[in-house]
Amino acid sequence: MWAVAALLAGRDREDVAELFKVSFKAVDNWWARWLSGGREALVAQPRGRRVGEHQLLGEAEQQAIRQAVLEHRPCDLGLAGQLWTRAGVGDLIAKLYRVRLTEQGVGKYLRRWGLSFQRPDKRAVEQDTEAVRVWREETWPAIRAKVKAEGGEGLFADQVGIRSDQVTGCTWGAKGRTPVVRRTGNRFSVNAMSAISTKGRMHFMVFTETFDADVMCRFLNRLAGHFDRKVHLALDGHSAHRSRKVRSWLADHPDRIQLHFLPSYSPELNPDELVNTDLKRSPPMHNRARDQAQLAAETRRFFHRRQRQPHIVRGYFGGPHLRYILE
């Protein structure tokens, strides 16, 4: 464009070629394109093949492979393993279409299909998918409607244990030499029970004894004392939650708390599970507690900190498997 502008201004080809350090032929080509198509003819065009041009796999074949990766495991299709890798997808392509691609080539196809390499969620084989569907589509909407009609409070609860010898996370180290983390040889633990709401409220209790019906009743007493309305508490089917002593407590306080049990083997339905994960990954838990009292104090500090951060508590409900709670 600058060269054509110079020619239009009256400069000759030799001056323009010298000015822009190009050949006479280049200047002639630019001028010819200008005369034939104007400014648009001078716009640079992308070089090389277009995306998708001359691909080894046709559109129908690509769609079939993509669907197979999303809906099946390798072992379902006669291949080794349960997780898809680039090599595994390449083996599937070779098996179905007699085309052998490099791992880099397979990766290009996968990215073009909108796929990415991810860590999968785990599901228990004992999980009842129909019970999960009923909880999502029928049970929870009914509970939510009841909470709204009564002016009550809906909470999700769970218990967690923290051990002194537990080390979570990763660290950097030299290749081929596994880093060593020193920890106390005196093993001790503390437990906690927590409950959270979509409004960002959190309630908790830290204790050192084994979680049983007595501890559960104590937690229910404390939880009921924080509200002047009925609480609907969703939690898993732990034996302590279903014990005779807990049922007796609930019968004596029918207007205070009602329990709703999640489907078995379905921790992904409970946002309070993310509280447990957050607790174990929090910086205080990475420090070395020297005794049970210090470990309990660090655990309480974590919960007190989260109580002052309702935006983080609300964030526990933001996972893809938990959107049903807010819908």
ABEGO torsion letter per residue (X at the ends): XAAAAAAAAGBBAAAAAAAAGBBAAAAAAAAAAAAAAEAAAABBBBBEBBBGBGBABBAAAAAAAAAAAAABBAAAAGBBEABBBAAAAAAAAAAAAGBBBBAAAAAAAAAAAGBBBBBBBBBBAABBAAAAAAAAAAAAAAAAAAAAAAGBBBBBBBBBBBBAABBBEBBBBBBGBBBBBBBBABBBBBBBBBBBBAAGBBBBBBBABBBBAAAAAAAAAAAAAABABBBBBBBBABAAAABAAAAAAAAABAAABBBBBBBBGBAAABAAAAAAAAAAABAAAABBBABAAAAAAAAAAAAAAAAABAAAAAAAAABAAAAAAAX
